[in-house]
Amino acid sequence: MDLRVSQRERAIELAEKGFVRAAEGVDHLEFAHLPKSRELPAGSHHLRAIDEVWSPIAVRVNCSRIQTKLPPPVSPERADELARMLALPDTSQVTAEQMAYRGKVKADIEAAEPIEEERAA
């Protein structure tokens, strides 16, 4: 079953329990900042596949105040450089610090790939 279908069913269940839809079009980063700004009560649910926030009480969420802090995108040139660094043959003799850096580099490369897909579209 598609996650959107199951979360739409979950939204119906929440509505039956008395929850109200507090916001629509909220991604997971914005949802992470809402409790910090004290705009959502405890027990709120984020249905990420349909980008809705359900709250146990009626609240008004000011989505324009939400400021998500996204990391700056990695340029394709930097992504290529990082990919070459990862391809070095020393993978069997790396320290934990080097493995942590490689994980960060892989995340940077994956962050750069959607930008290339958007340009192709």
MONORJO-V25320 format. One record per helix or strand of 2 or more residues. SS is the DSSP state (2 for helix, 1 for strand). FROM is the first residue (numbers start at 0). LEN is the number of residues. If there is no record, write none. Layout:
SS:FROM:LEN
SS:FROM:LEN
//
This chain:
2:2:14
1:19:5
2:27:7
1:44:3
1:51:4
2:62:3
2:75:11
2:90:3
2:95:25
//
